[in-house]
Amino acid sequence: MGYRLWLLLAVAIAALDQASKAWAQAALRPYESVELLPVLSLTLGYNPGAAFSLLGDAGGWQRWLLAGIAAAVGVYLIYWLRRIGASQPWLALGLALILAGALGNLVDRLYLGYVVDFIHLHYAGFHWPIFNVADIAITLGAGLVIALLVFSKSATEH
C-alpha cells in the first residue's frame, strides 16, 4: 500500500473523529454523564490544553502553540510515510493512526480553540480523563510504533 493510501486512511479516521465529536456536541450536554456500561460513560467536555489538560488554564496562547506542534508533527509524519512507502506496512499503519489523531485534534484547536472530548472511562471511583476518537488513534498508533521499535530485529541490531 503506497503512502497515499495511508494518508487516505489518516484522513478517513480524522473525519470519523470529527463526525463523532459533532454527534457528541449535538446529543450530549456539557459535563453531564450518560452511562453506557458500569465502566464507560459519554461525558461531553472541552479541553483547551494538551493531554490530561496540561496548559488548560494558560490563557489562550497554548491554542496556537499546540496547533503549531500538531501541524509540524503532521508534516513530519507525512514525510516519514512517504519515505517508507509500502516497505513497512505496520510502521506505516502506526504513523497513519498518529497522523489521524493529530489532524482530528488540530481541526478542533483551529476552529474551536479547544478539543472536544466525550469518552469517559471510570472504575471504583477512578476516572480516566475524558478523551475522543483522535486520542484513541494517537494512542494505538504510538503503541504500535513503540512495539515495533522495541521488538523489531532491526531496532536491536547495531
URSUL-V701732 format. One line per field, one symbol per residue. phi: phi as a letter, one per 30 degrees, with the letter a starting at -180 (. if undefined). psi: psi as a letter, one per 20 degrees, with the letter a starting at -180 (. if undefined). burial: # if it has 16 or more other C-alpha atoms within 10 Angstrom, else .. Layout:
phi: ???
psi: ???
burial: ???
//
This chain:
phi: .dddddddddddddddeddddddeddccceicdcdcbecbbcbdbbcdccehieidcdjjddeddddddddddeddddededddhcdbdddddedddddedddeddeeddccjacdbacbcaahicbdedbbddddddddddddddddddcddddcdc
psi: prhhhhgggghghhggghghhggghhiqqpjpqopgrijprpoprpoibbpkkpjhkijhhhghghgggggggggghgggghghcjhmhgghggghgggggggghggggghhjrppqipoqqplipoqqqaahghgggggggggggggggipghhiq.
burial: ..#..##.###.######.##..##..#....#......##########.....##.....##..##..##.##..##..##..##..#.###################...#########........#############.##..#..........
//
